[in-house]
Structures are given as structure tokens and as C-alpha cells.
Amino acid sequence: MKNSVRAGGLAAALLTAALVAPQAAAAAAAPEVPAPTGALPVGERTLRLVDSARTDPWKPSAGPRELMVTVRYPARSSAGAKAPYVSAALSQELYGNDKLSTVRTHAVVDAAPAQGRARPVVVLSPGFTQGRSSLTALAEDLASRGYVVAALDHTYESAVEFPGGRVEKCELCAKEDVDNGALVRNRAEDIRFLLDRITGGEGLVPGLKVDTSRIGVAGHSLGGASAVEAAGRDARVAAAADLDGDLFTRQPAGGLRKPVMLLGAARAGELGGERDTWSPAWKNLTGWKRWLDVGKGGHMTFTDNQWLADSVGLPEGVPPDAYEGAFGTVRSERGNALTRAYVGAFFDKHLNGAASPLLDGPSKDFPEVSFLKGA
């Protein structure tokens, strides 16, 4: 499939290489997802959802569209078994080794939800070839701050493990003729189906109360484009955050009047160029909007992948410029911190009505982030 670094291509290939680390790294201590910054314990529940009204567009022989979703939410207690990052089988399929199965998380499996008010919801969509696990640090952090976070896999765009250990491979990863716009539109349908479940009577987690009037969507790379698309298609989505995802579809007629945050990596030098898909879309984002840029960031700065790569090491022979394109020169702990801070501030403002001065202009706490455009 022909994609730019931002849509998957080189960065995805580099990430795969980065995680196939030398055997010496296997002896290193297992990495741990960066600790959440919020005060609330985090629970986790994994669900298999089937959209019986839609045949899978990428593999029609599979029948109805099938999705896996991980829900993280404020929990009553931090006691209990912690959720795995991924299984050994999925790690092997994704990266050629089982190292990711040793990664530790902070979420308690099937923990009882915290009591109290109904919680706002954030849906997360990962990049092309990337599973929902790639946004674990962001998801756990938002949940610790009071959000219900539903991260979904887009089946056949990455390897996905279903109950019983069945692993479906990425059918599209090696294809040359898949249209990015078609991918985005289908992902938006996946998100809308998930919203049907979130807003329906059955809900996501027994005893978990959600506020269906406060729903946001965020995503990385193709997932970011899909978040913006979902906001344009679905009235239930109140705000969307795009983490370095090129925009491949048009905004609704009359513009997208909802809040949108574009958080990119090293895009200042691309303004007006052939790879700049954000500038043409900017005028059609007619609500509250910000365009933020991490000048020394890379495409993977906004995901777990950088700190995972740092933890297991990179194989020899990867050109430095290829590494920089994927990860930039911002250290992984800073990339993780700024991603969680700005995404959290965005949803605090637009789902909770909270003051978010971080979005008003450059911050001394995050000098890596510049404001390219705002409204």
C-alpha cells in the first residue's frame, strides 16, 4: 500500500524493525506503560463487537464486520490483576517476537466501576498497521482523569486477536491499491457502530455510567483523520483530536463546526507543500480549532511506540534519518507527557467545560509545542 510516512509506510516498517530487537534486549527488565497522571484507579474490559448490518469491506468472506474494543474507565480500586499489554501470540504476529507480552499496564481487569456521576467518553482510533494497544498510555491517563475511553482495532488493517486466541492478520498491509479515503470512511463507520453500543441500552461495562452528550474522538495518523471524519458524520461526536494524521476526505458542506485540535510533528516546513493536507482543510474547520506542532517530533511521538522502541532497542543498520522521521529527536518521556497533556486539556475544555490555558498559547512547561494556527 502506497502511504506517506504519516499514513503508515516507512514509519510502520521502521517500528516493526525497531521492535525486533537483539536477543540481548530480551534480558532487560520488562517495560511499564508510563504511569497515569490522574488520581483515579483504572479498570479495563475487552469486548468483541459484531456489526451484523455490515459485511466486512476488506474481507467479505469473513461475514459481518467484527471489531475488538478495549474500554478503560475510572475504577473503585486499584486492587486486582493488571491487564496484559498484548498476548504473546499477538506480539509474535505484530513484531516477530513475544517481548510486548511482558509489558506491564496499570489497568485492573474487569474492575468495578467507580461510583458517582456519568462520565464523558473518548473513542481512540490507532494508526494504519497499528493496533489499539499503541494508544495504551494515553487511554490509561484519560481514564485516570475521569473519562471512559474506548480504543478500537480496525480489523484487517492490523493484526487483531479475538476471544479464544484467534488472530486475524492484516489483510491490507501489503496491498498497493487501497485508497486512504476509503479507509477513513470505513473507520468512521466502525466508530459510529461503537457509538451505537456506547449510547445504547446495553452499554459497555456493567454499572458504568456514561454521559452520551459528551463524546469525543481522537486518533493517531489514519486514526486522526478518521476522528475528524467521524465528527463530521455523527452528531453524537462533540469534538475531535487528530494526532499527526493527514486528512484524506472532505469536511461536510458548510464546514465542520465542532472543536478540532490538530497536533502534528514537524509540519511547519511542509506548509503549502504537496504533502500538506491540513492547510486546505483548515478553512473548512469552522468551529474552535488549534493547529499545534512538535517541531522536533516524529510521526510516532504521539503513541506508545517510541518508549517501547527505547525500551527494547533498535536493530543495527537503521539509517538515522529514518529513525528521526519516525520518532524525531524529542525524548519518549517528553513525547508521552505532551501528548497526554494536550489531548487531556482539549477534552477537558470541550467535554467538561473546564478552563484549559494550555490551549491558549505557548507554554513554558512544553516548549516543544508551537502554535502554528488557532481560532
C-alpha positions, 0 to 999 in steps of 0.5 A: 500500500502506497502511504506517506510516512504519516499514513503508515509506510516507512514509519510502520516498517521502521517500528516493526524493525525497531521492535525486533530487537537483539536477543540481548534486549530480551534480558532487560527488565520488562517495560511499564506503560508510563504511569497515569497522571490522574488520581483515579484507579483504572479498570479495563474490559475487552469486548468483541463487537459484531456489526451484523448490518455490515459485511466486512469491506476488506474481507467479505468472506469473513461475514459481518464486520467484527471489531475488538474494543478495549474500554478503560474507565475510572475504577473503585480500586486499584486492587486486582490483576493488571491487564496484559499489554498484548498476548504473546501470540499477538506480539509474535504476529505484530513484531516477530517476537513475544517481548510486548507480552511482558509489558506491564499496564496499570489497568485492573481487569474487569474492575468495578466501576467507580461510583458517582456521576456519568462520565464523558467518553473518548473513542481512540482510533490507532494508526494504519498497521497499528493496533489499539494497544499503541494508544495504551498510555494515553487511554490509561491517563484519560481514564485516570482523569475521569473519562471512559475511553474506548480504543478500537482495532480496525480489523484487517488493517492490523493484526487483531486477536479475538476471544479464544486466541484467534488472530486475524492478520492484516489483510491490507498491509501489503496491498498497493491499491487501497485508497486512504479515503476509503479507509477513513470512511470505513473507520468512521463507520466502525466508530459510529457502530461503537457509538451505537453500543456506547449510547445504547441500552446495553452499554459497555461495562456493567454499572458504568455510567456514561454521559452520551452528550459528551463524546469525543474522538481522537486518533493517531495518523489514519486514526486522526483523520478518521476522528475528524471524519467521524465528527463530521458524520455523527452528531453524537461526536462533540469534538475531535483530536487528530494526532499527526494524521493527514486528512484524506476526505472532505469536511461536510458542506458548510464546514465542520463546526465542532472543536478540532485540535490538530497536533502534528510533528514537524509540519511547519516546513511542509506548509503549502507543500504537496504533502500538506493536507491540513492547510486546505482543510483548515478553512473548512474547520469552522468551529474552535480549532488549534493547529499545534506542532512538535517541531522536533517530533516524529510521526510516532511521538504521539503513541506508545511506540517510541518508549517501547522502541527505547525500551527494547532497542533498535536493530543495527543498520537503521539509517538515522534519518529514518529513525528521526522521521519516525520518532524525531529527536524529542525524548519518549518521556517528553513525547508521552507527557505532551501528548497526554497533556494536550489531548487531556486539556482539549477534552477537558475544555470541550467535554467538561467545560473546564478552563484549559490555558494550555490551549491558549498559547505557548507554554513554558512547561512544553516548549516543544509545542508551537502554535502554528494556527488557532481560532 
